[in-house]
């Protein structure tokens, strides 16, 4: 009995605390709850029968990752890079060394709800042309529809442009399934000069219900003797449209381009961006905005169209369309917090360059005011991430430094 009383005292000392303590379950060893035992704990039953029920209360409703500890060498501080893999949609991501925190987005308060700022309408990996049909002449403007658009299972391409003395090539379209007023339109593609005297062009457009172009993203190599690839992101038709980014601007490239063209319309405000992909990361985008005061490109969009074109008999440069994505933009209401990252996203906190990226795209503008680009000090360091149930893996990279 004396031994049992000692066991009961030890259990009480261990379990009954003034403050919440770490609670870890065997079936979820990489997650931590902070809990206290409620006042109904019956230690006599547990000691006498060898079994019983613990009722825990978690004042903090979140669960956290187990602290990750490692040793930082060197004699002076080092700037780390944290790469977080997102496993669940979240409104924020944070990394901390226990003293300082870097935070992007906003946690949801008790009285708030998560809000999806955009709804995917068409997500196309260009791996199939099922559901695509040949476009009409009214949707391609001053060029001929010839040849055949193809896919190799990962990109749209063609080796059959047909023939014509003017610009020509295949044009196909597919339905978005619904009419979309406020939208975001992304096209991922590449163009590469592979030989002499080559020309060609890529055109991806959003059409209204009458097959009129509402938004057109294009890159064209006009001249065989010049290596320039000209970017053009246009709202409206050729006859009554506006180049939000025009061919005479800074979004022109030499010999090769791989990246994303993006355009979105919210109300009557248009924004166009050109992202170039370099070594797996997107450079800061070339951006321009325009307000459609006269409503020349205000129709809802219902279709997306893809084209690859050839200039007369010029040899064609290599050109491929890799992704076409269309989203409906949603307007938040009071008490809604936008979702920042989705399952599968990669968030990088780069404390060397003071940049935060999502899937290679710079999203530093979403950094919280309290966020800091903190260094790692020499010695033992512990790193935590939040929210724990939304981050499945964290990689920490740094270079040790000495005086």
C-alpha positions in Angstrom: 0.0 0.0 0.0 2.9 2.4 0.8 4.3 1.8 -2.7 0.8 2.4 -4.3 0.5 5.7 -2.3 3.9 6.7 -3.6 2.8 5.9 -7.2 -0.3 8.0 -6.7 1.8 11.0 -5.5 4.1 10.6 -8.4 1.2 10.5 -10.9 -0.4 13.6 -9.3 2.9 15.5 -9.4 3.3 14.5 -13.1 -0.2 15.1 -14.3 -1.7 18.0 -12.2 -0.1 21.2 -13.4 -0.9 24.9 -13.2 -0.1 25.5 -16.8 -0.8 23.5 -20.0 2.0 21.0 -20.8 3.0 19.0 -23.8 0.6 16.1 -24.6 1.8 13.6 -27.3 -0.1 10.5 -28.4 1.6 7.4 -29.7 -0.5 7.3 -32.9 0.6 10.9 -33.8 4.1 11.3 -32.4 5.0 14.3 -34.5 2.2 16.5 -33.1 2.0 18.2 -29.8 -1.1 19.3 -27.9 -0.9 21.7 -24.9 -3.2 20.3 -22.2 -4.2 20.2 -18.5 -6.0 17.4 -16.7 -9.4 18.4 -15.5 -10.3 18.3 -11.8 -12.3 15.0 -12.0 -9.1 12.8 -12.3 -9.6 9.7 -10.1 -6.1 8.6 -9.2 -7.4 6.0 -6.7 -9.1 4.1 -9.5 -6.1 4.2 -11.6 -3.7 3.0 -8.9 -6.0 0.3 -7.5 -7.3 -1.1 -10.8 -4.3 -0.3 -13.0 -6.5 1.5 -15.5 -8.7 4.5 -15.8 -9.7 7.5 -17.9 -7.8 10.8 -18.2 -9.8 13.8 -19.3 -7.6 16.5 -20.8 -8.6 20.1 -21.6 -6.7 21.9 -24.3 -7.1 25.7 -23.8 -5.2 26.2 -27.1 -7.2 24.5 -29.9 -4.2 24.1 -32.2 -1.8 21.2 -32.3 1.9 21.9 -33.0 4.9 20.1 -34.4 7.5 18.7 -32.1 10.4 21.1 -31.8 13.2 20.4 -34.2 16.6 20.9 -32.7 19.9 21.1 -34.5 23.4 22.5 -33.9 24.5 25.6 -35.8 28.3 25.7 -36.2 30.5 28.7 -36.8 31.3 31.6 -34.6 28.8 34.2 -35.9 25.1 34.1 -36.9 23.9 32.6 -40.2 21.0 33.5 -42.4 18.8 30.4 -43.0 16.4 29.3 -45.7 13.2 27.5 -44.5 11.3 25.4 -47.0 7.8 24.3 -45.8 5.7 21.7 -47.6 2.0 22.5 -47.1 -0.3 19.5 -46.4 -3.6 21.4 -45.7 -5.1 24.7 -46.8 -4.1 27.5 -44.4 -4.5 31.2 -44.0 -1.0 31.6 -42.6 2.5 29.9 -42.2 5.0 30.8 -39.5 8.5 29.7 -38.6 10.1 30.6 -35.2 13.3 30.0 -33.3 11.4 30.4 -30.0 12.3 34.1 -29.7 11.6 35.6 -33.1 9.0 34.7 -35.7 8.5 35.1 -39.4 4.9 35.1 -40.4 3.0 35.3 -43.7 -0.7 35.6 -44.0 -3.1 35.9 -41.0 -4.3 33.4 -38.4 -8.1 33.0 -38.1 -9.6 34.5 -35.0 -12.5 32.9 -33.1 -15.0 35.2 -34.7 -13.5 34.8 -38.2 -13.7 32.2 -41.0 -11.3 31.2 -43.7 -12.1 32.6 -47.1 -11.1 31.3 -50.6 -10.1 34.4 -52.6 -10.4 32.5 -55.9 -12.3 29.5 -57.2 -10.6 27.2 -59.8 -12.8 27.2 -63.0 -10.5 25.6 -65.5 -7.1 23.9 -64.5 -5.5 22.5 -67.6 -2.2 20.7 -67.6 -2.3 20.5 -71.4 -2.1 16.7 -71.2 -5.4 16.1 -73.2 -7.4 17.7 -75.9 -10.6 15.9 -75.0 -13.4 18.5 -74.9 -11.5 20.9 -77.2 -13.0 21.8 -80.6 -11.7 23.8 -83.6 -12.2 27.5 -83.1 -14.2 29.8 -85.3 -12.7 32.6 -87.6 -14.2 35.3 -85.4 -12.1 34.2 -82.4 -8.7 34.3 -84.1 -8.7 37.7 -85.8 -6.4 38.3 -88.8 -4.9 34.9 -89.4 -5.9 31.6 -90.9 -6.9 28.4 -89.0 -4.8 25.6 -90.5 -3.0 22.5 -89.2 -3.6 20.5 -86.0 -3.0 21.2 -82.3 -1.5 18.3 -80.5 -0.5 17.1 -77.0 2.4 14.8 -76.0 0.7 14.1 -72.6 2.3 17.1 -70.9 2.2 20.1 -73.3 0.3 21.5 -76.3 2.5 21.6 -79.4 2.2 21.0 -83.1 4.3 19.8 -86.0 1.5 20.5 -88.4 0.8 24.2 -89.0 -0.8 23.8 -92.4 0.0 26.3 -95.1 -0.9 29.9 -95.8 0.9 33.1 -97.1 0.0 34.9 -93.9 0.1 34.0 -90.2 -1.6 30.7 -89.7 -1.9 27.6 -87.5 -4.2 25.5 -85.4 -6.7 27.1 -83.0 -8.9 25.1 -80.5 -11.2 26.1 -77.7 -13.0 24.6 -74.7 -15.8 25.7 -72.4 -15.2 27.0 -68.9 -18.5 25.5 -67.8 -19.9 28.8 -66.6 -19.7 32.6 -67.2 -17.0 34.3 -65.2 -16.9 38.1 -64.6 -14.0 38.7 -62.3 -11.2 36.3 -63.2 -7.5 35.4 -63.1 -6.0 33.9 -66.2 -2.6 32.2 -66.0 -0.7 30.6 -69.0 2.6 28.7 -68.5 4.6 28.2 -71.7 8.0 28.3 -73.4 9.5 29.5 -76.7 13.0 28.8 -77.8 14.9 29.7 -80.9 16.5 26.5 -82.3 17.7 27.6 -85.7 18.2 30.4 -88.2 15.4 32.6 -89.7 12.7 31.2 -87.3 9.5 33.0 -86.5 6.3 31.9 -84.6 3.8 32.8 -82.0 1.7 31.5 -79.0 -1.8 33.0 -78.3 -4.1 32.0 -75.5 -7.3 33.9 -75.1 -10.5 34.1 -73.1 -13.7 34.4 -75.2 -17.2 35.5 -74.4 -20.4 33.6 -75.4 -20.3 35.2 -78.9 -16.7 34.0 -79.5 -15.3 37.5 -79.1 -11.9 37.8 -77.5 -12.0 39.4 -74.0 -8.4 38.8 -72.9 -5.5 37.7 -75.0 -2.0 36.6 -73.9 0.6 36.3 -76.6 4.3 36.0 -77.3 5.5 36.4 -80.9 8.8 36.2 -82.8 7.9 38.4 -85.7 11.1 38.4 -87.6 13.4 35.7 -88.8 16.5 37.8 -88.6 15.9 39.2 -85.1 16.0 37.1 -81.9 13.4 39.2 -80.0 10.4 37.5 -78.5 7.6 40.2 -78.1 5.1 39.9 -75.2 1.6 41.3 -75.5 -1.2 41.1 -72.9 -4.3 42.6 -74.2 -7.8 43.4 -72.9 -10.5 43.3 -75.6 -10.4 42.7 -79.3 -7.8 43.8 -81.9 -10.2 46.6 -83.1 -11.4 47.9 -79.7 -8.9 46.7 -77.1 -6.1 47.9 -75.0 -2.6 46.5 -74.5 -2.1 46.3 -70.7 1.5 45.2 -71.5 2.5 46.1 -75.1 5.2 44.8 -77.4 7.2 48.0 -77.2 7.7 47.7 -73.4 10.2 45.9 -71.2 8.6 42.5 -71.4 10.6 41.4 -74.4 13.2 38.7 -74.4 16.0 37.3 -76.5 16.2 33.8 -77.9 14.2 32.0 -75.2 11.5 32.4 -72.6 10.0 30.1 -70.1 7.5 31.4 -67.5 4.0 32.5 -66.9 1.8 35.3 -68.3 -1.0 36.3 -65.9 -3.9 38.7 -66.3 -6.8 39.4 -64.0 -9.9 41.6 -64.1 -11.7 42.7 -61.0 -14.5 45.2 -61.6 -13.1 47.4 -64.4 -9.5 47.2 -63.3 -7.1 45.0 -65.3 -3.7 43.8 -64.2 -1.1 42.1 -66.4 2.1 40.3 -65.3 5.0 38.5 -66.9 6.9 36.1 -64.8 10.2 34.6 -66.2 11.3 31.3 -64.7 15.0 31.2 -64.0 16.6 28.2 -62.2 13.3 27.0 -60.8 12.3 30.4 -59.4 10.2 33.2 -60.8 11.9 36.6 -61.2 10.0 39.7 -59.9 7.2 40.1 -62.4 6.9 42.9 -65.0 3.5 44.4 -64.0 1.1 47.0 -65.4 -2.5 48.0 -64.7 -5.3 49.6 -66.6 -8.8 50.8 -65.8 -11.4 50.1 -68.4 -13.4 53.3 -67.9 -15.4 52.9 -71.2 -16.3 49.2 -70.7 -14.6 48.0 -73.9 -13.7 44.6 -72.4 -16.4 44.1 -69.8 -18.1 40.9 -71.1 -18.1 37.8 -69.0 -15.8 35.0 -70.2 -17.1 31.5 -71.1 -14.4 29.8 -73.1 -10.6 29.5 -73.3 -8.7 29.2 -76.7 -5.2 28.1 -77.5 -3.2 28.8 -80.7 0.2 28.1 -82.1 1.0 30.0 -85.3 3.5 30.2 -88.1 4.5 33.2 -90.2 4.0 32.3 -93.9 6.7 29.7 -94.8 9.2 30.8 -92.1 10.7 27.9 -90.1 9.0 27.8 -86.6 10.9 28.1 -83.3 10.1 25.6 -80.6 7.0 26.6 -78.8 4.9 24.7 -76.2 2.0 25.5 -73.9 2.3 23.8 -70.5 -0.5 25.1 -68.3 -3.7 27.1 -68.7 -5.6 28.0 -65.5 -8.7 30.2 -65.0 -10.0 31.2 -61.6 -13.1 33.1 -60.5 -12.1 36.0 -58.1 -14.3 36.2 -55.0 -15.1 39.2 -53.0 -14.6 38.8 -49.2 -17.1 39.9 -46.6 -16.4 41.2 -43.1 -14.8 38.6 -40.8 -13.2 36.5 -43.6 -9.5 35.7 -43.8 -8.1 34.7 -47.2 -6.5 31.3 -47.7 -2.8 31.8 -48.3 -1.5 28.4 -49.2 -3.0 25.1 -50.4 -2.1 21.5 -49.9 1.0 20.8 -52.1 2.3 24.3 -52.1 5.9 25.0 -51.2 6.6 28.1 -49.0 10.1 29.3 -48.8 11.3 31.8 -46.2 14.6 33.0 -47.5 16.3 34.9 -44.7 19.4 35.4 -46.9 17.6 37.5 -49.5 14.6 38.7 -47.3 12.2 37.1 -49.7 9.2 34.8 -49.2 8.1 32.6 -52.1 5.2 30.3 -52.9 6.0 27.7 -55.5 8.8 29.9 -56.7 6.7 33.1 -56.9 7.6 36.1 -54.7 4.7 36.7 -52.2 6.7 38.8 -49.8 3.9 41.4 -49.9 1.8 39.1 -47.8 4.3 39.1 -44.9 2.8 40.1 -41.6 4.0 43.3 -39.9 5.4 41.4 -37.0 7.4 39.0 -39.2 11.2 39.1 -38.9 14.0 37.7 -41.0 15.9 36.3 -38.0 19.3 34.7 -38.1 20.5 31.4 -36.6 22.9 31.9 -33.7 25.8 29.4 -33.1 24.9 26.5 -30.9 21.7 24.4 -30.3 18.7 25.9 -32.1 15.1 24.7 -32.0 12.7 25.6 -34.9 8.9 25.3 -34.8 6.3 25.9 -37.5 2.7 26.8 -37.4 0.0 25.7 -38.0 1.4 22.2 -37.3 -1.4 20.3 -39.0 -0.8 22.3 -42.3 3.0 21.8 -42.6 4.1 18.2 -43.3 7.8 18.9 -43.7 10.3 21.6 -43.1 13.8 21.8 -44.5 16.3 24.2 -43.0 19.4 25.3 -45.0 22.2 27.6 -43.9 25.9 28.3 -44.3 28.1 28.3 -41.2 30.2 31.4 -40.8 33.4 32.2 -38.9 35.2 35.4 -38.2 
